[in-house]
Amino acid sequence: MAHNPVNHPLRPLYRALGALAGVWLVLFGFVGVILNAGDDFFATTGERVLGQGANMFAALISLATGAVILIATAIGRNVDTQAYKFLGWGVLVVGSYGLATARIDANFLGFTIATVVVDYIVGLALVLASLYITSGSPEQSRAEAEAAHASR
């Protein structure tokens, strides 16, 4: 597929998937802030947050990222498409950094392998959702459908 479809029939499902990823990030960040209160900001050994390792810095980043995703979901109008795309790739990059540094001193996020796995799942869910939630006018949808049928 050379482009992202406009007004995909499962658009509400993909928006819900993106919103669920945002809710998870907000929940993880909120619980992480509570459990890591009083610890060092960049502690490498801290409380496990919902089965994952994280410190106060990682919890705050997660909380902010999830809040932006939820706000973009509420706004809609293709703002959510761009937010899911860029923040999804950002979460994947952070997860890759966590994987590369999980067992060395450069792990300033306090990540464990479980955190990396969850970050990859959330990041991929956001990127996937960004591919199918583009909205457009009915004319754009008709033109896209006609172009698809003409090429067969």
DRENROKOL-479863 format. One record per residue (C-alpha): chain; residue in one letter; x, z, y; residue number from 1. Coordinates in nm, 3 decimals, decimal comma. Example, Ala and Ser with C-alpha at 12.3 -4.5 7.8 and 13.67 -1.06 7.14 Angstrom:
R   c   r         x         z         y     k
R   A   a     1,230     0,780    -0,450     1
R   A   s     1,367     0,714    -0,106     2
end
This chain:
R   c   r         x         z         y     k
R   A   m     0,000     0,000     0,000     1
R   A   a     0,159    -0,112     0,323     2
R   A   h    -0,039     0,118     0,550     3
R   A   n    -0,246     0,432     0,556     4
R   A   p    -0,615     0,370     0,492     5
R   A   v    -0,862     0,433     0,773     6
R   A   n    -1,170     0,646     0,701     7
R   A   h    -1,078     0,705     0,337     8
R   A   p    -1,385     0,820     0,136     9
R   A   l    -1,205     1,138     0,027    10
R   A   r    -1,092     1,224     0,381    11
R   A   p    -1,277     1,560     0,384    12
R   A   l    -1,108     1,661     0,060    13
R   A   y    -0,763     1,581     0,199    14
R   A   r    -0,841     1,766     0,523    15
R   A   a    -0,943     2,067     0,314    16
R   A   l    -0,615     2,040     0,121    17
R   A   g    -0,420     2,043     0,448    18
R   A   a    -0,623     2,334     0,580    19
R   A   l    -0,564     2,524     0,255    20
R   A   a    -0,189     2,472     0,296    21
R   A   g    -0,216     2,605     0,652    22
R   A   v    -0,414     2,909     0,534    23
R   A   w    -0,148     2,981     0,271    24
R   A   l     0,129     2,963     0,531    25
R   A   v    -0,060     3,194     0,768    26
R   A   l    -0,136     3,440     0,486    27
R   A   f     0,225     3,434     0,365    28
R   A   g     0,354     3,483     0,719    29
R   A   f     0,110     3,763     0,802    30
R   A   v     0,184     3,959     0,484    31
R   A   g     0,556     3,892     0,531    32
R   A   v     0,552     4,032     0,883    33
R   A   i     0,374     4,344     0,761    34
R   A   l     0,602     4,400     0,461    35
R   A   n     0,925     4,329     0,651    36
R   A   a     0,840     4,536     0,958    37
R   A   g     1,137     4,756     1,038    38
R   A   d     1,385     4,548     0,835    39
R   A   d     1,665     4,340     0,978    40
R   A   f     1,538     4,011     1,124    41
R   A   f     1,763     3,802     0,897    42
R   A   a     1,780     4,036     0,597    43
R   A   t     1,881     3,857     0,278    44
R   A   t     1,733     4,119     0,049    45
R   A   g     1,391     4,234     0,147    46
R   A   e     1,042     4,281     0,021    47
R   A   r     0,890     4,018    -0,200    48
R   A   v     0,600     3,859    -0,020    49
R   A   l     0,321     3,736    -0,250    50
R   A   g     0,579     3,691    -0,526    51
R   A   q     0,827     3,510    -0,301    52
R   A   g     1,136     3,620    -0,116    53
R   A   a     1,135     3,606     0,261    54
R   A   n     1,256     3,801     0,561    55
R   A   m     1,099     3,859     0,902    56
R   A   f     1,237     3,531     1,043    57
R   A   a     1,096     3,322     0,756    58
R   A   a     0,763     3,505     0,781    59
R   A   l     0,733     3,432     1,153    60
R   A   i     0,821     3,065     1,102    61
R   A   s     0,560     3,042     0,827    62
R   A   l     0,298     3,212     1,042    63
R   A   a     0,363     2,977     1,336    64
R   A   t     0,367     2,665     1,117    65
R   A   g     0,041     2,763     0,947    66
R   A   a    -0,124     2,836     1,281    67
R   A   v    -0,026     2,494     1,417    68
R   A   i    -0,163     2,327     1,103    69
R   A   l    -0,495     2,512     1,133    70
R   A   i    -0,525     2,429     1,503    71
R   A   a    -0,451     2,061     1,433    72
R   A   t    -0,711     2,064     1,154    73
R   A   a    -0,969     2,208     1,394    74
R   A   i    -0,887     1,945     1,659    75
R   A   g    -0,896     1,650     1,417    76
R   A   r    -0,896     1,304     1,584    77
R   A   n    -0,574     1,204     1,407    78
R   A   v    -0,387     1,499     1,561    79
R   A   d    -0,411     1,649     1,215    80
R   A   t    -0,256     1,337     1,062    81
R   A   q     0,055     1,365     1,278    82
R   A   a     0,082     1,744     1,242    83
R   A   y     0,050     1,729     0,863    84
R   A   k     0,309     1,453     0,843    85
R   A   f     0,577     1,613     1,061    86
R   A   l     0,520     1,972     0,955    87
R   A   g     0,495     1,871     0,589    88
R   A   w     0,834     1,703     0,605    89
R   A   g     0,965     2,004     0,797    90
R   A   v     0,849     2,241     0,524    91
R   A   l     1,017     2,019     0,265    92
R   A   v     1,344     2,028     0,462    93
R   A   v     1,327     2,408     0,491    94
R   A   g     1,255     2,430     0,118    95
R   A   s     1,556     2,210     0,045    96
R   A   y     1,773     2,432     0,263    97
R   A   g     1,640     2,734     0,076    98
R   A   l     1,725     2,568    -0,256    99
R   A   a     2,077     2,487    -0,141   100
R   A   t     2,143     2,841    -0,015   101
R   A   a     1,935     3,059    -0,247   102
R   A   r     2,233     3,234    -0,402   103
R   A   i     2,494     3,230    -0,128   104
R   A   d     2,550     3,412     0,201   105
R   A   a     2,405     3,127     0,409   106
R   A   n     2,054     3,223     0,291   107
R   A   f     1,944     3,358     0,629   108
R   A   l     1,577     3,300     0,536   109
R   A   g     1,589     3,535     0,238   110
R   A   f     1,442     3,264     0,011   111
R   A   t     1,421     3,284    -0,365   112
R   A   i     1,363     2,996    -0,603   113
R   A   a     0,993     3,091    -0,614   114
R   A   t     0,977     3,046    -0,237   115
R   A   v     1,141     2,705    -0,268   116
R   A   v     0,888     2,593    -0,531   117
R   A   v     0,594     2,705    -0,315   118
R   A   d     0,747     2,538    -0,007   119
R   A   y     0,779     2,212    -0,198   120
R   A   i     0,416     2,232    -0,314   121
R   A   v     0,288     2,310     0,037   122
R   A   g     0,506     2,041     0,197   123
R   A   l     0,400     1,775    -0,051   124
R   A   a     0,034     1,873    -0,010   125
R   A   l     0,065     1,829     0,366   126
R   A   v     0,244     1,493     0,340   127
R   A   l    -0,013     1,371     0,085   128
R   A   a    -0,300     1,480     0,308   129
R   A   s    -0,144     1,302     0,606   130
R   A   l    -0,160     0,972     0,418   131
R   A   y    -0,537     0,973     0,375   132
R   A   i    -0,697     1,151     0,672   133
R   A   t    -0,656     0,882     0,937   134
R   A   s    -0,986     0,823     1,109   135
R   A   g    -1,090     0,512     1,295   136
R   A   s    -1,388     0,317     1,413   137
R   A   p    -1,628     0,153     1,170   138
R   A   e    -1,495    -0,184     1,285   139
R   A   q    -1,144    -0,086     1,175   140
R   A   s    -1,277     0,018     0,834   141
R   A   r    -1,465    -0,310     0,790   142
R   A   a    -1,163    -0,515     0,897   143
R   A   e    -0,945    -0,324     0,653   144
R   A   a    -1,192    -0,376     0,367   145
R   A   e    -1,222    -0,748     0,445   146
R   A   a    -0,844    -0,787     0,455   147
R   A   a    -0,813    -0,609     0,120   148
R   A   h    -1,074    -0,830    -0,046   149
R   A   a    -0,934    -1,148     0,109   150
R   A   s    -0,590    -1,085    -0,039   151
R   A   r    -0,721    -1,076    -0,398   152
end
